[in-house]
């Protein structure tokens, strides 16, 4: 049994979710772009402009090459309508980074995957009142119910509704991310 990471697991469902919420003319920042096949599929139905970002160079398609956490701060994210985090694991650190940069509302697609009681980001855990020290002391206990903790984290960013399709521990979804208000301290 292959326990490695699978690019575009459930690709048809992820594409249909994007077709449902993307609009003609939307500009997309696809943070974990890979070979671009997911958004190429969407572009057959919805006229969107996609800019990809990935840490690996793929032979199919074009994307910016770089580590997402280091590259996103150098991108004018407000020039995009959609930000897509089709990541392995917990996308909270990337969502947190973008949430602090935007001045206008963004449509966000995500993949959230947790294997058993796999690690969750400190951003995600902090929204549930769990400190870094608590995570080190009892990681399995702290990381239970990961997707519920992820949704709680999103609520601290002002997200009112999360649409998701769930397959075992894989969650594919969409939400609208509002900009921070002047003087707002998220995660407080």
C-alpha positions as CSV (number, residue, x, y, z in Angstrom):
1,X,0.0,0.0,0.0
2,X,1.4,3.4,-1.0
3,X,1.5,5.7,2.0
4,X,3.2,8.5,0.1
5,X,1.5,11.8,-0.8
6,X,-0.8,11.7,-3.8
7,X,-1.0,14.7,-6.1
8,X,-4.6,15.7,-6.8
9,X,-6.3,12.9,-4.9
10,X,-10.1,13.2,-5.7
11,X,-9.2,15.7,-8.5
12,X,-12.7,15.6,-10.0
13,X,-14.4,16.6,-6.7
14,X,-11.9,19.4,-6.1
15,X,-12.4,20.7,-9.7
16,X,-16.2,20.6,-9.3
17,X,-16.0,22.5,-6.0
18,X,-13.9,25.2,-7.7
19,X,-16.2,25.4,-10.7
20,X,-19.1,26.0,-8.3
21,X,-17.6,29.0,-6.6
22,X,-15.2,30.5,-9.2
23,X,-16.6,33.2,-11.5
24,X,-15.6,34.2,-15.0
25,X,-12.7,36.7,-14.9
26,X,-11.5,35.7,-11.4
27,X,-7.7,35.9,-10.9
28,X,-6.4,32.9,-9.0
29,X,-3.2,32.4,-6.9
30,X,-2.7,28.7,-6.7
31,X,-0.3,28.3,-3.9
32,X,0.5,24.6,-4.3
33,X,0.2,24.6,-8.0
34,X,2.0,21.4,-8.9
35,X,1.6,20.7,-12.6
36,X,-1.5,22.9,-12.8
37,X,-3.9,20.2,-14.0
38,X,-6.6,21.0,-11.3
39,X,-7.1,24.6,-12.5
40,X,-6.6,23.5,-16.2
41,X,-9.7,21.3,-15.7
42,X,-11.6,24.2,-14.1
43,X,-10.6,26.5,-17.0
44,X,-12.5,24.2,-19.4
45,X,-15.7,25.5,-17.7
46,X,-14.9,28.9,-16.1
47,X,-12.7,31.6,-17.6
48,X,-10.2,32.3,-14.9
49,X,-6.6,33.5,-14.9
50,X,-4.3,31.3,-12.8
51,X,-0.9,32.2,-11.4
52,X,0.8,29.2,-9.8
53,X,3.3,28.9,-7.0
54,X,5.2,25.7,-6.1
55,X,8.5,24.8,-4.5
56,X,9.2,22.2,-7.2
57,X,9.4,22.9,-11.0
58,X,7.1,20.6,-13.0
59,X,7.6,19.9,-16.7
60,X,3.9,20.7,-17.5
61,X,2.8,24.3,-17.2
62,X,4.4,27.2,-15.6
63,X,4.5,28.4,-12.0
64,X,6.6,30.7,-9.8
65,X,9.2,28.6,-8.1
66,X,9.6,29.1,-4.3
67,X,8.8,28.2,-0.8
68,X,5.2,29.4,-0.2
69,X,5.9,30.7,3.3
70,X,8.8,32.8,2.0
71,X,7.3,33.8,-1.3
72,X,3.7,34.8,-0.3
73,X,4.9,38.0,1.6
74,X,6.4,39.2,-1.7
75,X,3.3,38.7,-3.7
76,X,0.5,41.4,-4.0
77,X,-2.2,39.0,-2.9
78,X,-4.9,41.7,-3.2
79,X,-4.5,41.5,-7.0
80,X,-6.2,38.0,-6.8
81,X,-9.8,37.2,-6.3
82,X,-9.1,33.5,-5.3
83,X,-6.4,32.0,-3.2
84,X,-6.1,28.2,-3.4
85,X,-4.3,26.2,-0.7
86,X,-4.5,22.6,-2.0
87,X,-1.9,21.5,0.4
88,X,-0.8,18.3,2.2
89,X,-1.7,18.6,5.9
90,X,-2.9,21.8,7.7
91,X,-3.0,25.0,5.5
92,X,-3.5,27.3,8.6
93,X,0.0,28.9,8.5
94,X,-0.5,30.0,4.9
95,X,-4.0,31.2,5.4
96,X,-2.8,33.1,8.5
97,X,-0.1,34.7,6.4
98,X,-2.5,35.8,3.7
99,X,-5.2,37.0,6.2
100,X,-2.8,39.6,7.5
101,X,-2.0,40.9,4.0
102,X,-5.4,41.4,2.4
103,X,-7.4,44.6,2.2
104,X,-10.3,43.0,0.2
105,X,-12.4,39.9,0.7
106,X,-10.9,36.7,-0.9
107,X,-12.5,33.4,-2.0
108,X,-10.3,30.6,-0.6
109,X,-10.2,27.0,-1.5
110,X,-8.4,24.5,0.7
111,X,-7.4,20.9,1.3
112,X,-7.0,19.9,4.9
113,X,-5.6,16.5,5.6
114,X,-4.9,15.0,9.0
115,X,-3.5,11.5,9.3
116,X,-4.7,9.9,12.6
117,X,-3.7,12.5,15.3
118,X,-1.1,14.1,13.0
119,X,0.3,17.5,13.8
120,X,-1.7,20.6,13.5
121,X,-0.2,24.1,13.2
122,X,0.2,26.3,16.2
123,X,-2.2,28.8,14.5
124,X,-4.9,26.1,14.4
125,X,-4.3,24.9,17.9
126,X,-4.1,28.4,19.5
127,X,-7.7,29.0,18.3
128,X,-8.6,26.1,20.6
129,X,-6.6,27.4,23.5
130,X,-3.7,25.0,23.1
131,X,-0.2,26.3,23.6
132,X,3.0,25.1,21.9
133,X,4.1,23.6,25.3
134,X,0.8,21.7,25.6
135,X,1.3,20.3,22.1
136,X,4.8,19.1,22.9
137,X,3.5,17.5,26.1
138,X,0.5,15.6,24.7
139,X,0.5,15.9,20.9
140,X,-2.0,13.1,20.2
141,X,-4.5,14.6,22.7
142,X,-4.0,18.2,21.4
143,X,-4.4,17.2,17.8
144,X,-7.7,15.2,18.1
145,X,-10.6,16.5,16.0
146,X,-8.3,18.4,13.7
147,X,-10.9,19.5,11.2
148,X,-13.1,21.0,14.0
149,X,-10.1,22.8,15.3
150,X,-9.3,24.1,11.8
151,X,-12.9,25.5,11.5
152,X,-12.6,27.1,14.9
153,X,-9.4,28.7,13.7
154,X,-11.1,30.0,10.6
155,X,-13.8,31.6,12.8
156,X,-11.1,33.6,14.5
157,X,-10.4,35.1,11.1
158,X,-14.0,36.2,10.7
159,X,-15.0,33.3,8.4
160,X,-18.7,32.8,8.8
161,X,-19.3,29.6,6.7
162,X,-17.1,26.8,5.5
163,X,-18.4,24.6,2.7
164,X,-16.6,21.2,2.6
165,X,-16.6,17.8,1.2
166,X,-15.0,15.2,3.5
167,X,-13.4,11.8,2.6
168,X,-12.1,10.1,5.7
169,X,-9.4,12.5,6.9
170,X,-9.3,14.6,3.8
171,X,-11.4,17.7,3.7
172,X,-11.8,19.8,0.5
173,X,-13.5,23.1,0.9
174,X,-14.2,26.7,0.3
175,X,-14.8,29.9,2.4
176,X,-14.7,33.6,2.0
177,X,-12.0,35.4,4.0
178,X,-12.7,38.9,5.1
179,X,-10.0,41.5,5.4
180,X,-8.8,42.5,8.9
181,X,-10.4,45.6,10.4
182,X,-8.2,48.5,11.4
183,X,-6.9,47.7,14.9
184,X,-8.2,44.1,14.8
185,X,-6.0,41.5,16.5
186,X,-6.9,38.1,15.2
187,X,-6.6,35.0,17.4
188,X,-7.2,37.2,20.5
